[in-house]
Amino acid sequence: MIGSGGLTPAVLKEIDASLKGHELIKVKVAGEDRETRALMMSEICGATGAEPVQSIGRMLVIYRKNSEPVPRPAKPKRKPARPLKRSFQNER
């Protein structure tokens, strides 16, 4: 979210870090002026190397393809189903 302080270097750094992890992000802008939001969108995209996707109201959607895929943690394997206790319940 970009607050009343505007587009500061710290905000750009956070946007860049979010793009590294997610590729597609939404940024909420507190400004009321449509032209100001459009300028912020172009400034963000220029500074981070991202592409503008969409601007709806105060929400900006931007995309940047990751050059390195983020490794996903392996899913834990499920435990095998334990057999039922009664012999007549095991027949299916």
ROTORGU-658644 format. One record per atom (N, C-alpha, C): residue in three letters; atom name; x, y, z. Coordinates in steps of 0.2 Angstrom, whole numbers. Layout:
<rs>
<res:ALA; atom:CA; x:X; y:Y; z:Z>
...
</rs>
This chain:
<rs>
<res:MET; atom:N; x:4; y:-6; z:0>
<res:MET; atom:CA; x:0; y:0; z:0>
<res:MET; atom:C; x:4; y:6; z:0>
<res:ILE; atom:N; x:3; y:11; z:-4>
<res:ILE; atom:CA; x:6; y:17; z:-5>
<res:ILE; atom:C; x:2; y:22; z:-1>
<res:GLY; atom:N; x:5; y:25; z:5>
<res:GLY; atom:CA; x:1; y:29; z:9>
<res:GLY; atom:C; x:2; y:37; z:7>
<res:SER; atom:N; x:1; y:41; z:12>
<res:SER; atom:CA; x:1; y:48; z:11>
<res:SER; atom:C; x:9; y:50; z:9>
<res:GLY; atom:N; x:13; y:46; z:11>
<res:GLY; atom:CA; x:21; y:48; z:10>
<res:GLY; atom:C; x:23; y:47; z:3>
<res:GLY; atom:N; x:18; y:44; z:-1>
<res:GLY; atom:CA; x:20; y:44; z:-8>
<res:GLY; atom:C; x:24; y:38; z:-10>
<res:LEU; atom:N; x:27; y:38; z:-16>
<res:LEU; atom:CA; x:31; y:33; z:-18>
<res:LEU; atom:C; x:39; y:34; z:-16>
<res:THR; atom:N; x:41; y:31; z:-10>
<res:THR; atom:CA; x:47; y:32; z:-7>
<res:THR; atom:C; x:52; y:26; z:-10>
<res:PRO; atom:N; x:58; y:27; z:-9>
<res:PRO; atom:CA; x:63; y:22; z:-10>
<res:PRO; atom:C; x:61; y:15; z:-6>
<res:ALA; atom:N; x:59; y:16; z:0>
<res:ALA; atom:CA; x:57; y:10; z:4>
<res:ALA; atom:C; x:51; y:7; z:1>
<res:VAL; atom:N; x:47; y:10; z:-1>
<res:VAL; atom:CA; x:41; y:7; z:-4>
<res:VAL; atom:C; x:43; y:3; z:-11>
<res:LEU; atom:N; x:47; y:6; z:-15>
<res:LEU; atom:CA; x:49; y:3; z:-21>
<res:LEU; atom:C; x:53; y:-3; z:-19>
<res:LYS; atom:N; x:57; y:-3; z:-14>
<res:LYS; atom:CA; x:61; y:-9; z:-12>
<res:LYS; atom:C; x:56; y:-15; z:-10>
<res:GLU; atom:N; x:51; y:-13; z:-6>
<res:GLU; atom:CA; x:46; y:-18; z:-4>
<res:GLU; atom:C; x:42; y:-21; z:-10>
<res:ILE; atom:N; x:40; y:-17; z:-15>
<res:ILE; atom:CA; x:37; y:-19; z:-21>
<res:ILE; atom:C; x:42; y:-24; z:-25>
<res:ASP; atom:N; x:48; y:-22; z:-25>
<res:ASP; atom:CA; x:53; y:-26; z:-29>
<res:ASP; atom:C; x:54; y:-33; z:-25>
<res:ALA; atom:N; x:54; y:-33; z:-19>
<res:ALA; atom:CA; x:54; y:-39; z:-15>
<res:ALA; atom:C; x:48; y:-43; z:-16>
<res:SER; atom:N; x:42; y:-40; z:-16>
<res:SER; atom:CA; x:36; y:-44; z:-17>
<res:SER; atom:C; x:36; y:-47; z:-24>
<res:LEU; atom:N; x:38; y:-43; z:-29>
<res:LEU; atom:CA; x:39; y:-46; z:-36>
<res:LEU; atom:C; x:43; y:-52; z:-37>
<res:LYS; atom:N; x:49; y:-52; z:-33>
<res:LYS; atom:CA; x:53; y:-58; z:-33>
<res:LYS; atom:C; x:50; y:-64; z:-30>
<res:GLY; atom:N; x:45; y:-63; z:-26>
<res:GLY; atom:CA; x:42; y:-69; z:-23>
<res:GLY; atom:C; x:36; y:-71; z:-26>
<res:HIS; atom:N; x:32; y:-66; z:-29>
<res:HIS; atom:CA; x:26; y:-68; z:-32>
<res:HIS; atom:C; x:24; y:-67; z:-39>
<res:GLU; atom:N; x:28; y:-63; z:-43>
<res:GLU; atom:CA; x:28; y:-61; z:-50>
<res:GLU; atom:C; x:22; y:-57; z:-51>
<res:LEU; atom:N; x:16; y:-58; z:-48>
<res:LEU; atom:CA; x:10; y:-54; z:-50>
<res:LEU; atom:C; x:8; y:-51; z:-43>
<res:ILE; atom:N; x:7; y:-45; z:-42>
<res:ILE; atom:CA; x:5; y:-42; z:-36>
<res:ILE; atom:C; x:0; y:-36; z:-37>
<res:LYS; atom:N; x:-3; y:-34; z:-32>
<res:LYS; atom:CA; x:-8; y:-29; z:-32>
<res:LYS; atom:C; x:-5; y:-23; z:-27>
<res:VAL; atom:N; x:-5; y:-17; z:-29>
<res:VAL; atom:CA; x:-3; y:-12; z:-25>
<res:VAL; atom:C; x:-9; y:-7; z:-24>
<res:LYS; atom:N; x:-10; y:-5; z:-18>
<res:LYS; atom:CA; x:-16; y:0; z:-17>
<res:LYS; atom:C; x:-13; y:6; z:-16>
<res:VAL; atom:N; x:-16; y:11; z:-19>
<res:VAL; atom:CA; x:-13; y:18; z:-19>
<res:VAL; atom:C; x:-19; y:23; z:-15>
<res:ALA; atom:N; x:-16; y:27; z:-10>
<res:ALA; atom:CA; x:-21; y:31; z:-7>
<res:ALA; atom:C; x:-23; y:37; z:-10>
<res:GLY; atom:N; x:-19; y:39; z:-15>
<res:GLY; atom:CA; x:-21; y:45; z:-19>
<res:GLY; atom:C; x:-28; y:45; z:-22>
<res:GLU; atom:N; x:-31; y:51; z:-23>
<res:GLU; atom:CA; x:-37; y:52; z:-26>
<res:GLU; atom:C; x:-37; y:53; z:-33>
<res:ASP; atom:N; x:-32; y:56; z:-36>
<res:ASP; atom:CA; x:-31; y:59; z:-42>
<res:ASP; atom:C; x:-29; y:53; z:-47>
<res:ARG; atom:N; x:-33; y:52; z:-53>
<res:ARG; atom:CA; x:-32; y:47; z:-58>
<res:ARG; atom:C; x:-25; y:48; z:-61>
<res:GLU; atom:N; x:-23; y:54; z:-63>
<res:GLU; atom:CA; x:-17; y:55; z:-66>
<res:GLU; atom:C; x:-11; y:53; z:-62>
<res:THR; atom:N; x:-12; y:55; z:-55>
<res:THR; atom:CA; x:-6; y:53; z:-51>
<res:THR; atom:C; x:-5; y:46; z:-50>
<res:ARG; atom:N; x:-11; y:42; z:-50>
<res:ARG; atom:CA; x:-10; y:35; z:-50>
<res:ARG; atom:C; x:-7; y:32; z:-56>
<res:ALA; atom:N; x:-9; y:35; z:-62>
<res:ALA; atom:CA; x:-6; y:33; z:-68>
<res:ALA; atom:C; x:2; y:34; z:-68>
<res:LEU; atom:N; x:4; y:40; z:-66>
<res:LEU; atom:CA; x:11; y:42; z:-65>
<res:LEU; atom:C; x:14; y:37; z:-60>
<res:MET; atom:N; x:11; y:35; z:-55>
<res:MET; atom:CA; x:14; y:30; z:-50>
<res:MET; atom:C; x:15; y:24; z:-53>
<res:MET; atom:N; x:10; y:21; z:-57>
<res:MET; atom:CA; x:10; y:15; z:-60>
<res:MET; atom:C; x:16; y:15; z:-65>
<res:SER; atom:N; x:17; y:20; z:-69>
<res:SER; atom:CA; x:23; y:20; z:-74>
<res:SER; atom:C; x:29; y:21; z:-70>
<res:GLU; atom:N; x:30; y:25; z:-65>
<res:GLU; atom:CA; x:36; y:25; z:-61>
<res:GLU; atom:C; x:38; y:19; z:-58>
<res:ILE; atom:N; x:33; y:15; z:-55>
<res:ILE; atom:CA; x:34; y:9; z:-52>
<res:ILE; atom:C; x:37; y:4; z:-57>
<res:CYS; atom:N; x:33; y:4; z:-63>
<res:CYS; atom:CA; x:35; y:-1; z:-68>
<res:CYS; atom:C; x:42; y:1; z:-71>
<res:GLY; atom:N; x:44; y:7; z:-71>
<res:GLY; atom:CA; x:50; y:9; z:-74>
<res:GLY; atom:C; x:56; y:7; z:-69>
<res:ALA; atom:N; x:55; y:8; z:-62>
<res:ALA; atom:CA; x:60; y:7; z:-57>
<res:ALA; atom:C; x:61; y:0; z:-56>
<res:THR; atom:N; x:56; y:-5; z:-57>
<res:THR; atom:CA; x:56; y:-12; z:-55>
<res:THR; atom:C; x:57; y:-16; z:-61>
<res:GLY; atom:N; x:56; y:-14; z:-67>
<res:GLY; atom:CA; x:56; y:-18; z:-73>
<res:GLY; atom:C; x:50; y:-22; z:-74>
<res:ALA; atom:N; x:44; y:-20; z:-71>
<res:ALA; atom:CA; x:38; y:-24; z:-71>
<res:ALA; atom:C; x:34; y:-21; z:-77>
<res:GLU; atom:N; x:29; y:-25; z:-78>
<res:GLU; atom:CA; x:24; y:-23; z:-83>
<res:GLU; atom:C; x:17; y:-21; z:-80>
<res:PRO; atom:N; x:14; y:-16; z:-82>
<res:PRO; atom:CA; x:7; y:-14; z:-80>
<res:PRO; atom:C; x:2; y:-19; z:-82>
<res:VAL; atom:N; x:-2; y:-22; z:-78>
<res:VAL; atom:CA; x:-7; y:-27; z:-80>
<res:VAL; atom:C; x:-14; y:-23; z:-80>
<res:GLN; atom:N; x:-16; y:-20; z:-75>
<res:GLN; atom:CA; x:-22; y:-17; z:-74>
<res:GLN; atom:C; x:-22; y:-12; z:-69>
<res:SER; atom:N; x:-27; y:-7; z:-69>
<res:SER; atom:CA; x:-28; y:-2; z:-64>
<res:SER; atom:C; x:-36; y:-1; z:-63>
<res:ILE; atom:N; x:-38; y:-3; z:-58>
<res:ILE; atom:CA; x:-45; y:-3; z:-56>
<res:ILE; atom:C; x:-46; y:1; z:-50>
<res:GLY; atom:N; x:-49; y:7; z:-51>
<res:GLY; atom:CA; x:-49; y:12; z:-45>
<res:GLY; atom:C; x:-43; y:13; z:-42>
<res:ARG; atom:N; x:-42; y:12; z:-35>
<res:ARG; atom:CA; x:-35; y:13; z:-32>
<res:ARG; atom:C; x:-31; y:7; z:-32>
<res:MET; atom:N; x:-32; y:2; z:-35>
<res:MET; atom:CA; x:-28; y:-4; z:-35>
<res:MET; atom:C; x:-24; y:-5; z:-42>
<res:LEU; atom:N; x:-18; y:-6; z:-41>
<res:LEU; atom:CA; x:-14; y:-7; z:-47>
<res:LEU; atom:C; x:-11; y:-14; z:-47>
<res:VAL; atom:N; x:-11; y:-17; z:-53>
<res:VAL; atom:CA; x:-9; y:-24; z:-53>
<res:VAL; atom:C; x:-3; y:-24; z:-58>
<res:ILE; atom:N; x:3; y:-27; z:-56>
<res:ILE; atom:CA; x:9; y:-27; z:-60>
<res:ILE; atom:C; x:12; y:-34; z:-60>
<res:TYR; atom:N; x:16; y:-35; z:-65>
<res:TYR; atom:CA; x:18; y:-42; z:-66>
<res:TYR; atom:C; x:26; y:-41; z:-68>
<res:ARG; atom:N; x:30; y:-46; z:-66>
<res:ARG; atom:CA; x:37; y:-46; z:-68>
<res:ARG; atom:C; x:39; y:-54; z:-67>
<res:LYS; atom:N; x:41; y:-56; z:-73>
<res:LYS; atom:CA; x:43; y:-63; z:-73>
<res:LYS; atom:C; x:49; y:-64; z:-69>
<res:ASN; atom:N; x:49; y:-69; z:-65>
<res:ASN; atom:CA; x:55; y:-71; z:-61>
<res:ASN; atom:C; x:60; y:-75; z:-66>
<res:SER; atom:N; x:67; y:-72; z:-65>
<res:SER; atom:CA; x:72; y:-76; z:-69>
<res:SER; atom:C; x:74; y:-82; z:-66>
<res:GLU; atom:N; x:73; y:-83; z:-59>
<res:GLU; atom:CA; x:75; y:-89; z:-56>
<res:GLU; atom:C; x:68; y:-92; z:-53>
<res:PRO; atom:N; x:67; y:-98; z:-54>
<res:PRO; atom:CA; x:61; y:-101; z:-51>
<res:PRO; atom:C; x:62; y:-101; z:-43>
<res:VAL; atom:N; x:57; y:-100; z:-39>
<res:VAL; atom:CA; x:57; y:-100; z:-32>
<res:VAL; atom:C; x:56; y:-108; z:-30>
<res:PRO; atom:N; x:60; y:-111; z:-27>
<res:PRO; atom:CA; x:59; y:-118; z:-25>
<res:PRO; atom:C; x:54; y:-118; z:-20>
<res:ARG; atom:N; x:49; y:-123; z:-21>
<res:ARG; atom:CA; x:44; y:-124; z:-17>
<res:ARG; atom:C; x:45; y:-130; z:-12>
<res:PRO; atom:N; x:43; y:-130; z:-6>
<res:PRO; atom:CA; x:45; y:-135; z:-1>
<res:PRO; atom:C; x:41; y:-141; z:-3>
<res:ALA; atom:N; x:44; y:-147; z:-2>
<res:ALA; atom:CA; x:40; y:-153; z:-4>
<res:ALA; atom:C; x:35; y:-155; z:1>
<res:LYS; atom:N; x:29; y:-157; z:-2>
<res:LYS; atom:CA; x:23; y:-159; z:2>
<res:LYS; atom:C; x:25; y:-165; z:6>
<res:PRO; atom:N; x:23; y:-165; z:12>
<res:PRO; atom:CA; x:24; y:-171; z:16>
<res:PRO; atom:C; x:19; y:-177; z:13>
<res:LYS; atom:N; x:22; y:-183; z:13>
<res:LYS; atom:CA; x:18; y:-189; z:11>
<res:LYS; atom:C; x:13; y:-190; z:16>
<res:ARG; atom:N; x:7; y:-192; z:13>
<res:ARG; atom:CA; x:1; y:-194; z:18>
<res:ARG; atom:C; x:3; y:-201; z:21>
<res:LYS; atom:N; x:0; y:-202; z:27>
<res:LYS; atom:CA; x:1; y:-208; z:30>
<res:LYS; atom:C; x:-4; y:-213; z:27>
<res:PRO; atom:N; x:-2; y:-220; z:26>
<res:PRO; atom:CA; x:-6; y:-225; z:23>
<res:PRO; atom:C; x:-12; y:-226; z:28>
<res:ALA; atom:N; x:-18; y:-227; z:25>
<res:ALA; atom:CA; x:-24; y:-228; z:28>
<res:ALA; atom:C; x:-23; y:-234; z:32>
<res:ARG; atom:N; x:-25; y:-234; z:39>
<res:ARG; atom:CA; x:-24; y:-240; z:43>
<res:ARG; atom:C; x:-30; y:-245; z:42>
<res:PRO; atom:N; x:-29; y:-251; z:42>
<res:PRO; atom:CA; x:-34; y:-256; z:41>
<res:PRO; atom:C; x:-40; y:-255; z:46>
<res:LEU; atom:N; x:-46; y:-257; z:44>
<res:LEU; atom:CA; x:-51; y:-257; z:49>
<res:LEU; atom:C; x:-50; y:-263; z:54>
<res:LYS; atom:N; x:-53; y:-262; z:60>
<res:LYS; atom:CA; x:-52; y:-267; z:65>
<res:LYS; atom:C; x:-56; y:-274; z:64>
<res:ARG; atom:N; x:-62; y:-273; z:62>
<res:ARG; atom:CA; x:-66; y:-279; z:61>
<res:ARG; atom:C; x:-65; y:-282; z:54>
<res:SER; atom:N; x:-65; y:-289; z:54>
<res:SER; atom:CA; x:-64; y:-292; z:48>
<res:SER; atom:C; x:-69; y:-291; z:43>
<res:PHE; atom:N; x:-76; y:-291; z:45>
<res:PHE; atom:CA; x:-81; y:-289; z:40>
<res:PHE; atom:C; x:-81; y:-282; z:37>
<res:GLN; atom:N; x:-77; y:-278; z:41>
<res:GLN; atom:CA; x:-77; y:-271; z:38>
<res:GLN; atom:C; x:-71; y:-270; z:33>
<res:ASN; atom:N; x:-67; y:-275; z:33>
<res:ASN; atom:CA; x:-61; y:-275; z:28>
<res:ASN; atom:C; x:-63; y:-277; z:21>
<res:GLU; atom:N; x:-69; y:-281; z:20>
<res:GLU; atom:CA; x:-71; y:-284; z:14>
<res:GLU; atom:C; x:-75; y:-278; z:11>
<res:ARG; atom:N; x:-73; y:-277; z:5>
<res:ARG; atom:CA; x:-76; y:-271; z:1>
<res:ARG; atom:C; x:-78; y:-273; z:-6>
</rs>
